[in-house]
Amino acid sequence: MNRIQPSVRPRQFEPAEQGWDLGSAQFSTISRDVPHVLFAPKHYESNYAYPLIVWLHGPNDDERQLPRIMPLVSMRNYVAVSPRGFTTKRLDESGQAQPSWGLSDENIAQAEQRVFDSIAIAWQKYHISPKRVFLAGFDTGGTMAFHLAMNYPQHFAGVLSLGGAFPVGQRSLRHLSEARRLTIFLAAGRDSTCYPPNQVCDDLRLLHSAGLSITLRQYPCGQELCPQMLQSMDRWVMEQIANDDE
Protein backbone atom coordinates (compact mmCIF):
# COMPACT_ATOMS: atom_id res chain seq x y z
CA MET A 1 0.00 0.00 0.00
CA ASN A 2 1.45 3.34 -1.02
CA ARG A 3 2.01 5.78 1.83
CA ILE A 4 4.39 8.03 -0.03
CA GLN A 5 4.48 11.71 0.81
CA PRO A 6 6.26 14.19 -1.48
CA SER A 7 9.66 15.22 -0.17
CA VAL A 8 8.60 18.81 -0.87
CA ARG A 9 4.91 19.62 -0.64
CA PRO A 10 3.36 20.90 -3.89
CA ARG A 11 3.65 24.67 -3.91
CA GLN A 12 0.55 26.81 -3.67
CA PHE A 13 -0.63 28.70 -6.72
CA GLU A 14 0.52 32.30 -6.95
CA PRO A 15 -1.26 35.31 -8.50
CA ALA A 16 -1.05 35.47 -12.28
CA GLU A 17 1.18 38.02 -13.96
CA GLN A 18 -0.73 40.48 -16.13
CA GLY A 19 0.09 42.29 -19.37
CA TRP A 20 0.84 39.43 -21.78
CA ASP A 21 -0.47 39.85 -25.32
CA LEU A 22 1.08 37.25 -27.61
CA GLY A 23 -1.31 37.70 -30.52
CA SER A 24 -0.95 34.13 -31.84
CA ALA A 25 -0.43 30.65 -30.53
CA GLN A 26 3.09 29.98 -29.27
CA PHE A 27 4.96 27.03 -27.86
CA SER A 28 7.99 27.63 -25.69
CA THR A 29 10.43 25.51 -23.71
CA ILE A 30 11.78 27.10 -20.56
CA SER A 31 13.80 24.87 -18.28
CA ARG A 32 13.86 26.40 -14.80
CA ASP A 33 14.98 22.91 -13.75
CA VAL A 34 11.56 21.61 -14.83
CA PRO A 35 11.74 20.28 -18.42
CA HIS A 36 8.45 21.26 -20.05
CA VAL A 37 6.69 22.83 -23.01
CA LEU A 38 4.32 25.74 -22.46
CA PHE A 39 1.50 26.68 -24.84
CA ALA A 40 -0.14 30.10 -25.22
CA PRO A 41 -3.37 30.25 -27.28
CA LYS A 42 -3.99 32.34 -30.36
CA HIS A 43 -4.95 35.94 -29.61
CA TYR A 44 -4.11 35.59 -25.94
CA GLU A 45 -6.09 38.08 -23.83
CA SER A 46 -4.45 39.02 -20.54
CA ASN A 47 -7.77 40.10 -18.98
CA TYR A 48 -9.34 36.66 -19.41
CA ALA A 49 -8.64 33.89 -16.90
CA TYR A 50 -7.92 30.88 -19.13
CA PRO A 51 -8.48 27.23 -18.31
CA LEU A 52 -5.20 25.37 -17.95
CA ILE A 53 -4.60 21.90 -19.38
CA VAL A 54 -1.73 20.02 -17.76
CA TRP A 55 -0.76 17.35 -20.30
CA LEU A 56 1.13 14.21 -19.23
CA HIS A 57 2.66 12.59 -22.30
CA GLY A 58 2.46 8.91 -23.15
CA PRO A 59 5.24 6.28 -23.14
CA ASN A 60 8.10 6.54 -25.65
CA ASP A 61 7.42 10.27 -25.88
CA ASP A 62 8.13 13.46 -23.95
CA GLU A 63 6.83 16.99 -23.43
CA ARG A 64 7.14 17.65 -27.18
CA GLN A 65 3.94 15.66 -27.60
CA LEU A 66 2.06 18.83 -26.60
CA PRO A 67 2.67 20.75 -29.87
CA ARG A 68 1.38 17.74 -31.79
CA ILE A 69 -1.89 17.45 -29.91
CA MET A 70 -2.96 21.06 -29.27
CA PRO A 71 -3.87 21.83 -32.91
CA LEU A 72 -6.36 18.95 -32.63
CA VAL A 73 -7.65 20.04 -29.21
CA SER A 74 -7.87 23.83 -29.58
CA MET A 75 -5.52 26.64 -30.52
CA ARG A 76 -7.68 29.25 -28.78
CA ASN A 77 -9.41 27.92 -25.68
CA TYR A 78 -6.61 27.09 -23.25
CA VAL A 79 -3.19 27.70 -21.84
CA ALA A 80 -1.42 24.33 -21.63
CA VAL A 81 1.75 22.97 -20.08
CA SER A 82 3.40 19.58 -20.42
CA PRO A 83 6.15 18.47 -18.03
CA ARG A 84 8.55 15.69 -18.94
CA GLY A 85 8.31 12.30 -17.29
CA PHE A 86 11.32 10.79 -15.59
CA THR A 87 13.91 8.88 -17.59
CA THR A 88 13.73 5.15 -17.14
CA LYS A 89 16.13 2.38 -18.11
CA ARG A 90 13.94 1.45 -21.07
CA LEU A 91 15.64 2.31 -24.38
CA ASP A 92 14.14 3.22 -27.72
CA GLU A 93 15.31 1.87 -31.08
CA SER A 94 18.19 4.36 -31.16
CA GLY A 95 19.41 3.30 -27.73
CA GLN A 96 18.20 6.46 -25.95
CA ALA A 97 16.57 6.27 -22.52
CA GLN A 98 12.89 7.27 -22.65
CA PRO A 99 10.93 9.45 -20.23
CA SER A 100 8.01 7.68 -18.60
CA TRP A 101 5.47 7.97 -15.78
CA GLY A 102 6.01 4.99 -13.51
CA LEU A 103 3.99 4.28 -10.40
CA SER A 104 6.80 3.40 -8.01
CA ASP A 105 6.90 5.40 -4.78
CA GLU A 106 9.87 7.39 -6.08
CA ASN A 107 8.23 8.07 -9.47
CA ILE A 108 5.02 9.26 -7.84
CA ALA A 109 6.77 11.70 -5.50
CA GLN A 110 8.85 13.10 -8.37
CA ALA A 111 5.83 13.36 -10.67
CA GLU A 112 3.77 15.19 -8.06
CA GLN A 113 6.45 17.82 -7.58
CA ARG A 114 7.19 18.23 -11.28
CA VAL A 115 3.51 18.65 -12.18
CA PHE A 116 2.94 21.27 -9.50
CA ASP A 117 6.15 23.07 -10.48
CA SER A 118 5.02 23.22 -14.12
CA ILE A 119 1.62 24.57 -13.04
CA ALA A 120 3.39 27.28 -11.04
CA ILE A 121 5.46 28.25 -14.11
CA ALA A 122 2.32 28.57 -16.26
CA TRP A 123 0.58 30.45 -13.46
CA GLN A 124 3.37 33.01 -13.17
CA LYS A 125 3.42 33.73 -16.92
CA TYR A 126 -0.24 33.64 -17.95
CA HIS A 127 -3.62 34.58 -16.52
CA ILE A 128 -5.16 31.26 -15.43
CA SER A 129 -8.37 30.53 -13.56
CA PRO A 130 -7.57 28.61 -10.35
CA LYS A 131 -10.94 26.85 -10.64
CA ARG A 132 -10.26 25.57 -14.18
CA VAL A 133 -7.11 23.48 -14.00
CA PHE A 134 -7.57 20.15 -15.81
CA LEU A 135 -5.17 17.21 -15.65
CA ALA A 136 -4.99 15.13 -18.82
CA GLY A 137 -2.74 12.41 -20.17
CA PHE A 138 -2.31 9.54 -22.58
CA ASP A 139 -1.62 5.90 -21.58
CA THR A 140 0.70 5.94 -18.53
CA GLY A 141 0.28 9.72 -18.50
CA GLY A 142 -3.46 9.20 -18.11
CA THR A 143 -2.92 6.81 -15.22
CA MET A 144 -0.63 9.35 -13.53
CA ALA A 145 -3.23 12.08 -14.16
CA PHE A 146 -5.79 9.90 -12.36
CA HIS A 147 -3.39 9.38 -9.47
CA LEU A 148 -2.61 13.07 -9.01
CA ALA A 149 -6.22 14.19 -9.34
CA MET A 150 -7.38 11.63 -6.77
CA ASN A 151 -4.54 12.59 -4.40
CA TYR A 152 -5.05 16.36 -4.72
CA PRO A 153 -8.69 16.83 -5.80
CA GLN A 154 -8.88 20.32 -4.29
CA HIS A 155 -6.43 21.62 -6.92
CA PHE A 156 -8.20 20.39 -10.05
CA ALA A 157 -11.50 20.90 -11.85
CA GLY A 158 -11.34 17.58 -13.65
CA VAL A 159 -9.18 14.79 -15.00
CA LEU A 160 -9.01 13.28 -18.49
CA SER A 161 -7.41 9.92 -19.17
CA LEU A 162 -6.99 8.88 -22.78
CA GLY A 163 -6.15 5.19 -22.82
CA GLY A 164 -4.85 5.21 -19.24
CA ALA A 165 -6.20 2.78 -16.65
CA PHE A 166 -7.29 3.83 -13.18
CA PRO A 167 -4.37 3.19 -10.78
CA VAL A 168 -4.81 0.21 -8.48
CA GLY A 169 -2.98 -0.48 -5.23
CA GLN A 170 -2.12 3.20 -4.76
CA ARG A 171 -4.80 4.14 -2.19
CA SER A 172 -6.32 6.19 -4.98
CA LEU A 173 -9.70 6.57 -3.26
CA ARG A 174 -8.46 7.65 0.14
CA HIS A 175 -9.72 11.23 -0.46
CA LEU A 176 -13.02 10.01 -1.87
CA SER A 177 -15.31 12.65 -0.37
CA GLU A 178 -13.20 15.47 -1.86
CA ALA A 179 -12.71 13.57 -5.14
CA ARG A 180 -16.46 13.40 -5.74
CA ARG A 181 -16.40 17.06 -6.78
CA LEU A 182 -14.11 16.17 -9.70
CA THR A 183 -15.44 15.45 -13.17
CA ILE A 184 -13.78 12.60 -15.08
CA PHE A 185 -13.39 11.92 -18.79
CA LEU A 186 -12.19 8.47 -19.83
CA ALA A 187 -11.42 7.68 -23.48
CA ALA A 188 -10.42 4.25 -24.75
CA GLY A 189 -9.74 2.52 -28.04
CA ARG A 190 -12.04 -0.46 -28.63
CA ASP A 191 -9.17 -2.48 -30.12
CA SER A 192 -6.56 -1.62 -27.50
CA THR A 193 -4.66 -4.55 -25.98
CA CYS A 194 -2.92 -2.28 -23.43
CA TYR A 195 -6.23 -1.07 -21.99
CA PRO A 196 -8.76 -3.64 -23.21
CA PRO A 197 -12.53 -3.19 -22.99
CA ASN A 198 -12.91 -5.59 -20.03
CA GLN A 199 -10.48 -3.48 -17.98
CA VAL A 200 -12.28 -0.31 -19.06
CA CYS A 201 -15.55 -1.81 -17.80
CA ASP A 202 -13.94 -2.78 -14.49
CA ASP A 203 -12.67 0.79 -14.02
CA LEU A 204 -16.09 2.19 -14.94
CA ARG A 205 -17.82 -0.01 -12.36
CA LEU A 206 -15.30 0.98 -9.68
CA LEU A 207 -15.68 4.70 -10.35
CA HIS A 208 -19.49 4.49 -10.48
CA SER A 209 -19.62 2.50 -7.24
CA ALA A 210 -17.42 5.17 -5.61
CA GLY A 211 -19.97 7.82 -6.58
CA LEU A 212 -17.68 9.64 -8.99
CA SER A 213 -18.93 11.56 -12.03
CA ILE A 214 -17.48 9.99 -15.19
CA THR A 215 -17.97 10.28 -18.94
CA LEU A 216 -16.77 7.29 -20.98
CA ARG A 217 -16.10 7.45 -24.71
CA GLN A 218 -14.84 4.56 -26.85
CA TYR A 219 -13.28 4.99 -30.28
CA PRO A 220 -12.62 2.64 -33.24
CA CYS A 221 -8.86 2.46 -32.73
CA GLY A 222 -6.17 0.70 -30.73
CA GLN A 223 -3.86 2.17 -28.10
CA GLU A 224 -3.38 5.51 -29.80
CA LEU A 225 -4.32 9.17 -29.72
CA CYS A 226 -6.86 9.54 -32.50
CA PRO A 227 -8.13 12.97 -33.63
CA GLN A 228 -11.65 12.19 -32.43
CA MET A 229 -10.39 11.68 -28.86
CA LEU A 230 -8.68 15.05 -28.83
CA GLN A 231 -11.71 16.81 -30.31
CA SER A 232 -13.92 15.16 -27.68
CA MET A 233 -11.47 16.32 -25.03
CA ASP A 234 -12.01 19.94 -26.08
CA ARG A 235 -15.80 19.61 -26.15
CA TRP A 236 -15.90 17.91 -22.76
CA VAL A 237 -13.71 20.51 -21.03
CA MET A 238 -15.73 23.36 -22.49
CA GLU A 239 -18.93 21.66 -21.28
CA GLN A 240 -17.54 21.52 -17.75
CA ILE A 241 -16.69 25.21 -17.92
CA ALA A 242 -20.15 26.08 -19.26
CA ASN A 243 -21.83 24.04 -16.52
CA ASP A 244 -19.69 25.75 -13.89
CA ASP A 245 -20.83 29.16 -15.16
CA GLU A 246 -24.52 28.29 -14.85
C-alpha positions in Angstrom: 0.0 0.0 0.0 1.4 3.3 -1.0 2.0 5.8 1.8 4.4 8.0 0.0 4.5 11.7 0.8 6.3 14.2 -1.5 9.7 15.2 -0.2 8.6 18.8 -0.9 4.9 19.6 -0.6 3.4 20.9 -3.9 3.7 24.7 -3.9 0.5 26.8 -3.7 -0.6 28.7 -6.7 0.5 32.3 -7.0 -1.3 35.3 -8.5 -1.0 35.5 -12.3 1.2 38.0 -14.0 -0.7 40.5 -16.1 0.1 42.3 -19.4 0.8 39.4 -21.8 -0.5 39.9 -25.3 1.1 37.3 -27.6 -1.3 37.7 -30.5 -0.9 34.1 -31.8 -0.4 30.6 -30.5 3.1 30.0 -29.3 5.0 27.0 -27.9 8.0 27.6 -25.7 10.4 25.5 -23.7 11.8 27.1 -20.6 13.8 24.9 -18.3 13.9 26.4 -14.8 15.0 22.9 -13.7 11.6 21.6 -14.8 11.7 20.3 -18.4 8.5 21.3 -20.0 6.7 22.8 -23.0 4.3 25.7 -22.5 1.5 26.7 -24.8 -0.1 30.1 -25.2 -3.4 30.3 -27.3 -4.0 32.3 -30.4 -5.0 35.9 -29.6 -4.1 35.6 -25.9 -6.1 38.1 -23.8 -4.5 39.0 -20.5 -7.8 40.1 -19.0 -9.3 36.7 -19.4 -8.6 33.9 -16.9 -7.9 30.9 -19.1 -8.5 27.2 -18.3 -5.2 25.4 -17.9 -4.6 21.9 -19.4 -1.7 20.0 -17.8 -0.8 17.4 -20.3 1.1 14.2 -19.2 2.7 12.6 -22.3 2.5 8.9 -23.2 5.2 6.3 -23.1 8.1 6.5 -25.6 7.4 10.3 -25.9 8.1 13.5 -24.0 6.8 17.0 -23.4 7.1 17.7 -27.2 3.9 15.7 -27.6 2.1 18.8 -26.6 2.7 20.8 -29.9 1.4 17.7 -31.8 -1.9 17.5 -29.9 -3.0 21.1 -29.3 -3.9 21.8 -32.9 -6.4 19.0 -32.6 -7.6 20.0 -29.2 -7.9 23.8 -29.6 -5.5 26.6 -30.5 -7.7 29.3 -28.8 -9.4 27.9 -25.7 -6.6 27.1 -23.2 -3.2 27.7 -21.8 -1.4 24.3 -21.6 1.7 23.0 -20.1 3.4 19.6 -20.4 6.2 18.5 -18.0 8.5 15.7 -18.9 8.3 12.3 -17.3 11.3 10.8 -15.6 13.9 8.9 -17.6 13.7 5.1 -17.1 16.1 2.4 -18.1 13.9 1.4 -21.1 15.6 2.3 -24.4 14.1 3.2 -27.7 15.3 1.9 -31.1 18.2 4.4 -31.2 19.4 3.3 -27.7 18.2 6.5 -26.0 16.6 6.3 -22.5 12.9 7.3 -22.7 10.9 9.4 -20.2 8.0 7.7 -18.6 5.5 8.0 -15.8 6.0 5.0 -13.5 4.0 4.3 -10.4 6.8 3.4 -8.0 6.9 5.4 -4.8 9.9 7.4 -6.1 8.2 8.1 -9.5 5.0 9.3 -7.8 6.8 11.7 -5.5 8.9 13.1 -8.4 5.8 13.4 -10.7 3.8 15.2 -8.1 6.4 17.8 -7.6 7.2 18.2 -11.3 3.5 18.6 -12.2 2.9 21.3 -9.5 6.1 23.1 -10.5 5.0 23.2 -14.1 1.6 24.6 -13.0 3.4 27.3 -11.0 5.5 28.3 -14.1 2.3 28.6 -16.3 0.6 30.5 -13.5 3.4 33.0 -13.2 3.4 33.7 -16.9 -0.2 33.6 -18.0 -3.6 34.6 -16.5 -5.2 31.3 -15.4 -8.4 30.5 -13.6 -7.6 28.6 -10.4 -10.9 26.9 -10.6 -10.3 25.6 -14.2 -7.1 23.5 -14.0 -7.6 20.1 -15.8 -5.2 17.2 -15.6 -5.0 15.1 -18.8 -2.7 12.4 -20.2 -2.3 9.5 -22.6 -1.6 5.9 -21.6 0.7 5.9 -18.5 0.3 9.7 -18.5 -3.5 9.2 -18.1 -2.9 6.8 -15.2 -0.6 9.3 -13.5 -3.2 12.1 -14.2 -5.8 9.9 -12.4 -3.4 9.4 -9.5 -2.6 13.1 -9.0 -6.2 14.2 -9.3 -7.4 11.6 -6.8 -4.5 12.6 -4.4 -5.1 16.4 -4.7 -8.7 16.8 -5.8 -8.9 20.3 -4.3 -6.4 21.6 -6.9 -8.2 20.4 -10.1 -11.5 20.9 -11.8 -11.3 17.6 -13.7 -9.2 14.8 -15.0 -9.0 13.3 -18.5 -7.4 9.9 -19.2 -7.0 8.9 -22.8 -6.2 5.2 -22.8 -4.8 5.2 -19.2 -6.2 2.8 -16.7 -7.3 3.8 -13.2 -4.4 3.2 -10.8 -4.8 0.2 -8.5 -3.0 -0.5 -5.2 -2.1 3.2 -4.8 -4.8 4.1 -2.2 -6.3 6.2 -5.0 -9.7 6.6 -3.3 -8.5 7.7 0.1 -9.7 11.2 -0.5 -13.0 10.0 -1.9 -15.3 12.6 -0.4 -13.2 15.5 -1.9 -12.7 13.6 -5.1 -16.5 13.4 -5.7 -16.4 17.1 -6.8 -14.1 16.2 -9.7 -15.4 15.5 -13.2 -13.8 12.6 -15.1 -13.4 11.9 -18.8 -12.2 8.5 -19.8 -11.4 7.7 -23.5 -10.4 4.2 -24.8 -9.7 2.5 -28.0 -12.0 -0.5 -28.6 -9.2 -2.5 -30.1 -6.6 -1.6 -27.5 -4.7 -4.5 -26.0 -2.9 -2.3 -23.4 -6.2 -1.1 -22.0 -8.8 -3.6 -23.2 -12.5 -3.2 -23.0 -12.9 -5.6 -20.0 -10.5 -3.5 -18.0 -12.3 -0.3 -19.1 -15.6 -1.8 -17.8 -13.9 -2.8 -14.5 -12.7 0.8 -14.0 -16.1 2.2 -14.9 -17.8 0.0 -12.4 -15.3 1.0 -9.7 -15.7 4.7 -10.4 -19.5 4.5 -10.5 -19.6 2.5 -7.2 -17.4 5.2 -5.6 -20.0 7.8 -6.6 -17.7 9.6 -9.0 -18.9 11.6 -12.0 -17.5 10.0 -15.2 -18.0 10.3 -18.9 -16.8 7.3 -21.0 -16.1 7.4 -24.7 -14.8 4.6 -26.8 -13.3 5.0 -30.3 -12.6 2.6 -33.2 -8.9 2.5 -32.7 -6.2 0.7 -30.7 -3.9 2.2 -28.1 -3.4 5.5 -29.8 -4.3 9.2 -29.7 -6.9 9.5 -32.5 -8.1 13.0 -33.6 -11.7 12.2 -32.4 -10.4 11.7 -28.9 -8.7 15.1 -28.8 -11.7 16.8 -30.3 -13.9 15.2 -27.7 -11.5 16.3 -25.0 -12.0 19.9 -26.1 -15.8 19.6 -26.1 -15.9 17.9 -22.8 -13.7 20.5 -21.0 -15.7 23.4 -22.5 -18.9 21.7 -21.3 -17.5 21.5 -17.7 -16.7 25.2 -17.9 -20.1 26.1 -19.3 -21.8 24.0 -16.5 -19.7 25.7 -13.9 -20.8 29.2 -15.2 -24.5 28.3 -14.9 
